[in-house]
Amino acid sequence: MRIATTTLLLAALAVLTSCEENSPAPGTALVSGRWMLVAVEEMPIAVSSYSDTYRSYLQFNAQGSTTEGLAPCNSFGGTFALGAEAGQLTISPQFSTRTTCPAQTIEDNYLSALPRTVRYEISGKQLKLYDATNSTKVLLEFKAAE
């Protein structure tokens, strides 16, 4: 009887463990690639950098929980943390190089919006970041790089 119970418990543990291994880790889609900037506080960005070759982007790196990216004028980086609940995200203030350009206002809005982020949603190839003040208004919008 005792052997049967032990065998049953080990089988149940094996099933539970295999389910955990097959389910994606929280934030997997977030750190799976580069996100190209599409809009800053609902303002569409047609050309988001100084050339089409170098478009503004944000990338989340799982190793070290770091961010890196390119704003309209400067490259930047910092850190991020995923919350306990799905979709929770905090981003540190970003350090950046300090070149000015004609798109400086867009860059300032972009970089100041990142640390206000508290939540994200991914739908298909679209990433939306939200702040705490309005859960329906998109703070920053990105599309997956191709």
C-alpha positions as CSV (number, residue, x, y, z in Angstrom):
1,M,0.0,0.0,0.0
2,R,2.8,2.4,1.0
3,I,4.7,1.7,-2.3
4,A,1.6,2.4,-4.4
5,T,1.0,5.7,-2.6
6,T,4.6,6.7,-3.0
7,T,4.5,5.8,-6.7
8,L,1.2,7.7,-7.2
9,L,2.7,10.8,-5.5
10,L,5.9,10.6,-7.6
11,A,3.8,10.3,-10.8
12,A,1.7,13.3,-9.8
13,L,4.8,15.4,-9.1
14,A,6.3,14.4,-12.5
15,V,3.2,15.6,-14.2
16,L,3.1,18.9,-12.4
17,T,6.8,19.5,-13.0
18,S,6.5,18.8,-16.7
19,C,3.5,21.2,-17.0
20,E,5.6,24.0,-15.4
21,E,8.5,23.4,-17.8
22,N,6.1,23.7,-20.8
23,S,4.5,26.9,-19.8
24,P,6.3,30.0,-20.9
25,A,7.9,32.2,-18.2
26,P,6.2,35.5,-17.5
27,G,7.5,38.2,-19.8
28,T,8.9,35.8,-22.4
29,A,7.2,37.6,-25.2
30,L,8.4,41.0,-23.8
31,V,12.1,39.9,-23.9
32,S,11.9,38.0,-27.2
33,G,13.1,40.8,-29.5
34,R,13.3,44.4,-30.4
35,W,10.3,46.7,-30.2
36,M,10.1,49.6,-32.7
37,L,8.6,52.9,-31.4
38,V,5.2,53.6,-33.1
39,A,3.6,56.2,-30.9
40,V,4.4,58.4,-27.8
41,E,1.3,59.2,-25.7
42,E,-1.0,58.5,-28.6
43,M,1.0,60.7,-31.0
44,P,2.0,58.6,-34.1
45,I,5.6,58.6,-34.9
46,A,6.1,58.5,-38.7
47,V,9.9,58.7,-38.6
48,S,11.2,58.0,-35.2
49,S,14.9,58.7,-35.6
50,Y,17.5,60.5,-37.6
51,S,17.2,57.9,-40.4
52,D,15.2,55.0,-41.6
53,T,18.2,52.7,-41.0
54,Y,18.4,53.6,-37.3
55,R,14.8,53.7,-36.1
56,S,13.8,54.3,-32.4
57,Y,13.4,51.0,-30.5
58,L,13.3,49.5,-27.0
59,Q,14.7,46.1,-26.1
60,F,14.3,44.2,-22.9
61,N,17.2,41.8,-22.0
62,A,16.3,39.0,-19.7
63,Q,19.9,38.5,-18.5
64,G,20.4,41.3,-16.0
65,S,16.9,42.7,-16.5
66,T,18.3,45.5,-18.6
67,T,16.8,47.8,-21.2
68,E,18.6,49.3,-24.2
69,G,17.3,51.4,-27.0
70,L,17.5,54.2,-29.4
71,A,15.5,57.4,-29.0
72,P,15.1,59.9,-31.9
73,C,18.5,61.5,-30.9
74,N,20.3,59.3,-28.5
75,S,20.9,55.7,-27.4
76,F,19.8,54.8,-23.9
77,G,19.6,52.1,-21.3
78,G,18.5,51.1,-17.8
79,T,16.8,48.3,-16.0
80,F,13.3,46.8,-15.8
81,A,11.4,44.5,-13.4
82,L,8.4,42.3,-14.0
83,G,5.8,42.2,-11.3
84,A,4.2,39.3,-9.5
85,E,1.1,39.5,-11.6
86,A,1.0,39.1,-15.4
87,G,1.5,42.3,-17.3
88,Q,3.1,44.3,-14.4
89,L,6.2,46.1,-15.5
90,T,8.4,48.8,-14.0
91,I,11.2,50.5,-15.9
92,S,13.9,52.6,-14.3
93,P,14.8,56.1,-15.4
94,Q,17.0,55.6,-18.5
95,F,20.5,57.0,-18.9
96,S,21.3,58.3,-22.3
97,T,23.9,60.0,-24.5
98,R,23.2,63.8,-24.8
99,T,23.1,64.8,-28.4
100,T,20.4,67.3,-29.4
101,C,18.4,67.0,-32.6
102,P,15.2,68.4,-34.2
103,A,13.1,65.6,-32.6
104,Q,14.3,66.5,-29.1
105,T,10.7,67.0,-27.8
106,I,9.7,63.6,-29.0
107,E,12.7,62.0,-27.3
108,D,12.1,63.8,-24.0
109,N,8.5,62.6,-24.0
110,Y,9.6,59.1,-24.9
111,L,12.3,58.8,-22.2
112,S,10.2,60.4,-19.5
113,A,7.3,58.0,-20.3
114,L,9.4,54.9,-19.8
115,P,9.8,55.2,-16.0
116,R,6.1,55.9,-15.6
117,T,5.2,52.5,-16.9
118,V,3.4,50.1,-14.5
119,R,1.7,47.7,-17.0
120,Y,2.2,46.3,-20.5
121,E,0.1,44.4,-23.0
122,I,1.2,42.4,-26.0
123,S,-1.3,41.6,-28.7
124,G,0.2,39.9,-31.8
125,K,3.2,42.0,-32.8
126,Q,2.1,45.1,-30.8
127,L,3.4,46.2,-27.4
128,K,1.5,48.8,-25.4
129,L,2.8,50.4,-22.2
130,Y,0.5,52.0,-19.6
131,D,1.0,54.3,-16.6
132,A,-0.8,54.2,-13.3
133,T,-3.0,57.2,-13.9
134,N,-5.1,55.8,-16.8
135,S,-5.4,52.1,-17.5
136,T,-6.9,52.7,-21.0
137,K,-4.8,55.4,-22.5
138,V,-1.6,54.1,-24.1
139,L,1.6,55.7,-22.8
140,L,3.9,54.2,-25.5
141,E,3.2,51.9,-28.4
142,F,5.7,49.7,-30.2
143,K,5.6,47.0,-32.9
144,A,7.8,44.0,-33.1
145,A,10.9,44.4,-35.3
146,E,10.9,42.4,-38.4
